[in-house]
């Protein structure tokens, strides 16, 4: 399993995003964990490496399982994606890096930008409330969304459905 941390930086009704050249999709800056690193350390380090911005007080907002199914090769890859949000950062941002182009986008318009459909579903929820989200996204080998399940925590942080199922 691959662990990934990324951060949505939102300031003045704008969100700072990275556009990756391969598909032209927009994503929150972030990347893979290194051995021994916490997911928070990963998200902050990767965000800085990609943007040259130091985020302040990032808040964990979503934990997502992403499963990519390659039926042709009969293989499956699973990612754990930890999504943080921040509203403050210091430093002088880059406009591009080895991953792609970095830019600010109006929060209301960002949802219409090209992105993975699971990211779009998650982003809509992230900007509409402050509760923690648990999500699962299934993609095929071309990253077409096959299925999604999002569970939003209650305002006290608990999940109504709980975690145990009777067998």
C-alpha positions in Angstrom: 0.0 0.0 0.0 1.2 3.5 -0.9 0.7 6.3 1.5 0.2 9.8 0.1 -0.3 13.2 1.8 -1.5 16.3 0.1 -2.7 19.8 1.2 -5.4 22.1 -0.2 -4.3 25.6 0.6 -7.3 27.9 0.6 -7.0 31.7 1.0 -9.3 34.6 0.1 -11.8 32.2 -1.6 -9.0 30.8 -3.8 -7.3 27.4 -3.8 -3.7 26.7 -4.8 -3.5 23.8 -7.2 -1.0 21.9 -9.3 -1.8 21.0 -12.9 -0.1 17.8 -13.9 0.9 17.6 -17.6 0.1 13.9 -18.3 -3.7 14.2 -18.2 -4.0 18.0 -17.5 -5.7 17.2 -14.2 -5.5 19.6 -11.3 -4.5 18.2 -7.8 -3.6 19.5 -4.4 0.2 19.5 -4.1 1.6 16.5 -2.2 3.2 13.1 -2.6 4.3 9.8 -1.3 5.5 9.1 2.2 9.1 8.3 2.9 10.1 5.5 5.3 9.5 6.5 9.0 7.5 9.6 8.1 4.1 10.4 9.5 1.4 11.4 7.0 1.4 14.9 8.3 5.2 15.2 7.8 4.7 13.8 4.3 2.0 16.3 3.4 4.0 19.3 4.8 7.3 18.2 3.2 5.8 17.4 -0.2 3.8 20.6 -0.2 6.9 22.6 0.5 9.0 20.7 -2.1 6.4 21.3 -4.8 5.5 24.9 -4.0 8.2 26.5 -1.7 5.4 27.4 0.7 5.3 26.5 4.4 1.8 25.8 5.4 0.6 26.7 8.9 -1.7 24.5 11.0 -2.8 22.0 8.4 -6.0 20.2 9.4 -6.7 16.5 8.5 -9.9 16.6 6.5 -10.1 13.2 4.7 -8.7 9.7 4.7 -9.3 8.0 1.4 -8.6 4.6 0.0 -8.0 4.6 -3.7 -8.0 1.3 -5.5 -6.9 1.0 -9.1 -8.0 -2.1 -10.9 -6.1 -3.2 -14.0 -8.3 -6.0 -15.5 -5.9 -6.5 -18.4 -3.0 -7.4 -16.1 -5.2 -8.7 -13.3 -3.5 -6.5 -10.9 -4.7 -4.0 -8.2 -2.9 -1.1 -6.5 -4.1 0.5 -3.3 -3.3 4.0 -2.1 -4.1 5.6 1.2 -4.6 9.3 0.6 -4.5 11.7 3.6 -6.0 15.1 2.7 -5.2 18.2 4.7 -6.5 21.7 4.4 -4.7 24.9 5.4 -5.5 28.6 5.2 -2.1 30.1 5.9 1.3 29.7 4.3 4.5 31.6 4.2 7.1 31.9 1.5 7.3 32.8 -2.1 5.4 30.3 -4.2 6.7 28.7 -7.4 4.7 29.0 -10.6 5.9 25.7 -11.9 8.0 22.7 -10.8 9.0 19.3 -12.1 5.4 18.0 -11.5 3.6 20.8 -13.5 2.1 24.3 -13.3 1.1 25.8 -9.9 -1.7 28.5 -9.8 -4.5 30.0 -7.7 -8.1 29.4 -8.8 -11.4 30.8 -7.6 -12.8 28.3 -5.1 -16.2 28.2 -6.9 -14.7 27.7 -10.3 -12.1 25.1 -9.2 -14.7 22.3 -9.0 -15.1 22.6 -12.8 -11.4 22.2 -13.6 -10.2 18.9 -15.2 -9.5 16.4 -12.3 -10.0 12.8 -11.4 -13.8 12.3 -10.7 -13.1 11.0 -7.2 -11.1 14.2 -6.4 -14.0 16.3 -7.7 -16.4 14.4 -5.3 -14.1 14.8 -2.4 -13.3 18.5 -3.1 -17.0 19.3 -3.2 -17.4 17.9 0.3 -14.2 19.5 1.6 -15.3 23.0 0.8 -18.9 22.5 1.9 -18.3 21.6 5.6 -15.6 21.1 8.2 -16.2 17.4 9.2 -13.7 14.6 8.6 -14.4 12.4 5.6 -13.7 8.8 5.1 -13.8 7.7 1.4 -13.2 4.9 -0.9 -12.6 5.3 -4.7 -12.3 2.6 -7.2 -10.7 3.3 -10.6 -9.9 1.3 -13.7 -6.5 1.3 -15.3 -7.4 4.5 -17.3 -8.4 6.2 -14.0 -12.0 6.3 -14.9 -14.1 6.2 -11.7 -15.8 2.9 -11.2 -17.3 3.6 -7.8 -17.1 5.9 -4.7 -18.3 5.8 -1.1 -17.9 8.8 1.2 -18.8 8.9 4.8 -18.9 12.2 6.6 -18.3 12.4 10.4 -20.7 14.0 12.7 -19.8 17.4 14.1 -18.3 15.7 17.2 -15.9 13.7 14.9 -17.7 10.3 15.3 -19.1 8.2 12.5 -22.8 7.2 12.9 -22.3 3.9 11.3 -19.4 2.9 13.5 -16.7 0.6 12.4 -17.9 -2.9 13.4 -20.3 -5.0 11.4 -22.0 -8.1 12.7 -21.0 -11.1 10.7 
